[in-house]
Amino acid sequence: MEPKICPCCGEVFQPRPQVQNQTYCSSPACQRERRQAWQRKKLQDDRFYRENRQDAQRAWRERNPDYSSNYRAKNQQYADRNRDQQRAKPNGVQRFELSKTDMSILMSGIPAGIYRIRPVPLSQSAKMDAWIVEISPVCGDCPCKTDACKDRT
């Protein structure tokens, strides 16, 4: 088999003959990224998978209603550190990537128009299926408007 380049780490690797269409190398970090990418795609594309996951999470929360408060009580140092991180305001701006905030409240001041949305890579996110994006306006008479999908390729 031909050597391939791992899309996660960028290293050249020799695919295993037992794994057809192998695209990621076998390092634990790259395999974790592969599984997370699969899960993100599955959550986005498969309504039944998404509903089943929500049902399972809801059932677990109903079976374990005191889990969060008990965990914080047992791990006071961790809970205090986490609380401090959530309150941290770099440059005076709340760190929304660490909390579950209804972002629609914040976006109410954005006027209607055509916008380009680009994913912003962040090292720390509270939810792996959440997207952090940059929204920038696209001018109406600019040729970049016709190239809107160019960034996805």
Secondary structure, DSSP 4 states (H G I P E B T S, - for coil): ---EE-TTT--EE---TTSTT--S-S-HHHHHHHHHHHHHHHHHH-HHHHHHHHHHHHHHHHH-TTHHHHHHHHTHHHHHHHHHHHH--GGG---GGGS---HHHHGGGPPSS-EEEEE---S--S-TT---EEEEE--TT-GGGGGGGGGG-
